[in-house]
Amino acid sequence: MDAMPMSSQPMSRSDAMKHMDHVDYPASKEDLVKACNNMSDVSEEDKKWFMESLPEGSYKSPDEVKEALGSSM
C-alpha cells in the first residue's frame, strides 16, 4: 500500500469536492456546509465559496452536489 503524500497546501475546490464522497446522503445544504467546515485541509476561502455557491436543497449523492455547483467550480 502506498502512503498518501502529506502536504501543507490547502486543497483546491475540486479536491475538496472529492471529500463529499464521505458524507452520508441524502444530505441538506446545511449538512454539507457543516461537513465542509470540518475539513481541516479546505481553505477558509473555499469553505466560504462552498457555502455561498451551493443552492439550498437536499442532495442524494456527491454527483448531485457537483452538478449543483456546476460552473462555480
Backbone as JSON, one array per atom type, in Angstrom:
{
  "sequence": "MDAMPMSSQPMSRSDAMKHMDHVDYPASKEDLVKACNNMSDVSEEDKKWFMESLPEGSYKSPDEVKEALGSSM",
  "N": [[0.83, -1.18, 0.0], [0.62, 2.18, -0.89], [1.72, 5.1, 0.75], [-0.15, 8.04, 1.39], [0.82, 11.17, 0.14], [1.86, 13.77, 2.31], [0.8, 17.1, 2.69], [1.22, 20.58, 3.15], [-0.22, 22.35, 1.83], [-3.35, 23.91, 1.19], [-6.34, 22.23, 0.07], [-7.57, 22.21, -3.32], [-10.62, 23.52, -4.78], [-11.79, 21.49, -6.33], [-10.5, 19.27, -5.25], [-11.49, 19.36, -2.67], [-14.15, 18.76, -3.18], [-13.97, 16.08, -3.71], [-13.99, 14.97, -1.22], [-16.6, 15.04, -0.54], [-17.65, 12.65, -1.03], [-17.54, 11.26, 1.29], [-19.6, 11.95, 2.9], [-22.72, 11.36, 4.51], [-25.5, 10.51, 2.64], [-29.03, 10.9, 1.88], [-28.34, 14.46, 1.99], [-28.63, 17.69, 3.38], [-28.14, 21.15, 2.37], [-27.21, 22.45, 4.64], [-26.11, 20.27, 6.1], [-24.03, 19.56, 4.37], [-22.47, 21.89, 4.28], [-21.65, 22.0, 6.96], [-20.1, 19.66, 7.02], [-18.1, 20.36, 5.19], [-16.99, 22.55, 6.54], [-15.77, 21.21, 8.61], [-13.56, 20.07, 7.5], [-10.24, 20.07, 7.71], [-8.27, 20.52, 5.8], [-9.31, 22.17, 3.89], [-9.37, 25.41, 2.6], [-10.24, 28.53, 4.22], [-11.29, 30.34, 2.45], [-12.27, 28.69, 0.4], [-14.18, 27.27, 1.85], [-15.99, 29.3, 2.37], [-16.72, 29.93, -0.27], [-17.98, 27.52, -0.99], [-20.18, 27.48, 0.77], [-21.55, 29.76, -0.09], [-22.02, 29.22, -2.78], [-23.38, 26.78, -3.11], [-26.6, 25.77, -3.85], [-29.67, 25.96, -1.91], [-31.2, 22.99, -0.71], [-31.82, 19.42, -0.95], [-29.58, 16.8, -1.28], [-28.86, 13.84, -3.04], [-26.54, 12.52, -3.63], [-22.91, 12.73, -4.05], [-22.48, 13.43, -6.69], [-24.74, 14.91, -7.35], [-24.28, 17.17, -5.81], [-21.95, 18.17, -7.02], [-22.99, 18.69, -9.55], [-24.87, 20.66, -8.92], [-23.18, 22.72, -8.15], [-21.84, 23.13, -10.48], [-20.8, 25.35, -12.87], [-19.56, 26.97, -11.05], [-17.36, 25.8, -10.04]],
  "CA": [[0.0, 0.0, 0.0], [1.38, 3.41, -0.93], [1.29, 6.13, 1.69], [-0.58, 9.27, 0.74], [1.76, 12.25, 0.45], [1.36, 14.8, 3.2], [1.03, 18.41, 2.13], [0.73, 21.68, 3.96], [-1.02, 23.18, 0.93], [-4.78, 23.65, 1.25], [-6.91, 21.57, -1.11], [-8.3, 23.03, -4.28], [-12.06, 23.28, -4.72], [-12.11, 20.17, -6.87], [-10.03, 18.29, -4.27], [-12.45, 19.39, -1.56], [-15.35, 18.08, -3.63], [-13.74, 14.64, -3.62], [-14.32, 14.57, 0.13], [-18.06, 14.97, -0.41], [-17.96, 11.21, -1.1], [-17.52, 10.72, 2.65], [-20.77, 12.48, 3.61], [-23.9, 10.49, 4.44], [-26.57, 11.05, 1.79], [-29.23, 12.28, 1.43], [-27.8, 15.5, 2.85], [-29.09, 19.04, 3.09], [-27.07, 22.12, 2.22], [-26.67, 22.66, 5.98], [-25.26, 19.12, 6.41], [-22.84, 19.61, 3.53], [-21.65, 23.02, 4.73], [-21.02, 21.56, 8.21], [-19.04, 18.69, 6.68], [-17.02, 21.12, 4.57], [-16.34, 23.35, 7.58], [-14.99, 20.32, 9.46], [-12.4, 19.59, 6.75], [-9.12, 20.94, 8.06], [-7.43, 20.8, 4.64], [-10.0, 23.1, 2.99], [-9.09, 26.79, 3.0], [-11.39, 29.32, 4.64], [-11.84, 30.93, 1.22], [-13.06, 27.66, -0.29], [-15.35, 26.98, 2.68], [-16.93, 30.4, 2.12], [-17.21, 29.73, -1.63], [-18.89, 26.39, -0.97], [-21.4, 27.89, 1.45], [-22.25, 30.75, -0.9], [-22.3, 28.72, -4.13], [-24.27, 25.63, -3.12], [-28.01, 26.14, -3.68], [-30.45, 25.27, -0.88], [-31.83, 21.78, -1.21], [-31.39, 18.13, -0.44], [-28.76, 16.14, -2.3], [-28.86, 12.38, -2.88], [-25.22, 11.95, -3.91], [-21.87, 13.71, -4.35], [-22.64, 13.9, -8.07], [-25.75, 15.98, -7.34], [-23.61, 18.35, -5.26], [-21.07, 18.68, -8.08], [-23.85, 19.23, -10.61], [-25.45, 21.91, -8.41], [-22.13, 23.74, -8.16], [-21.59, 23.31, -11.9], [-19.78, 26.26, -13.4], [-18.9, 27.68, -9.96], [-16.1, 25.13, -9.75]],
  "C": [[0.87, 1.24, 0.0], [0.83, 4.4, 0.08], [0.88, 7.37, 0.9], [0.41, 10.37, 1.11], [1.11, 13.3, 1.34], [1.71, 16.15, 2.59], [0.5, 19.47, 3.07], [-0.11, 22.63, 3.12], [-2.49, 22.87, 1.12], [-5.25, 22.97, -0.03], [-7.52, 22.58, -2.05], [-9.78, 22.73, -4.13], [-12.41, 21.9, -5.23], [-11.63, 19.06, -5.93], [-11.0, 18.21, -3.1], [-13.72, 18.64, -1.94], [-15.19, 16.57, -3.56], [-14.11, 14.12, -2.24], [-15.83, 14.5, 0.37], [-18.52, 13.52, -0.53], [-18.09, 10.6, 0.29], [-18.68, 11.23, 3.51], [-21.91, 11.47, 3.47], [-25.0, 11.18, 3.66], [-27.85, 10.27, 2.03], [-28.73, 13.27, 2.48], [-28.35, 16.85, 2.41], [-27.88, 19.95, 2.87], [-26.4, 22.33, 3.58], [-25.72, 21.53, 6.38], [-23.94, 19.2, 5.65], [-21.9, 20.74, 3.93], [-20.94, 22.65, 6.04], [-19.87, 20.61, 7.93], [-17.84, 19.42, 6.08], [-16.26, 21.92, 5.63], [-15.49, 22.51, 8.52], [-13.76, 19.76, 8.77], [-11.23, 20.54, 6.97], [-8.24, 21.31, 6.87], [-8.06, 21.78, 3.66], [-9.78, 24.52, 3.5], [-10.38, 27.5, 3.42], [-12.08, 29.94, 3.43], [-12.73, 29.92, 0.5], [-14.28, 27.24, 0.52], [-16.42, 28.04, 2.44], [-17.55, 30.25, 0.74], [-18.26, 28.62, -1.65], [-20.23, 26.79, -0.37], [-22.22, 28.85, 0.59], [-22.72, 30.2, -2.25], [-23.31, 27.58, -4.17], [-25.71, 26.07, -2.9], [-28.66, 25.36, -2.54], [-31.06, 24.02, -1.5], [-31.31, 20.56, -0.5], [-30.7, 17.4, -1.58], [-28.67, 14.65, -2.0], [-27.49, 11.75, -3.05], [-24.2, 13.07, -4.11], [-22.01, 14.26, -5.77], [-23.67, 15.01, -8.16], [-25.15, 17.28, -6.8], [-22.74, 18.98, -6.35], [-21.88, 19.31, -9.2], [-24.46, 20.57, -10.17], [-24.44, 23.05, -8.41], [-21.71, 24.09, -9.58], [-20.46, 24.24, -12.25], [-19.08, 27.06, -12.3], [-17.55, 27.07, -9.65], [-15.11, 25.57, -10.78]]
}
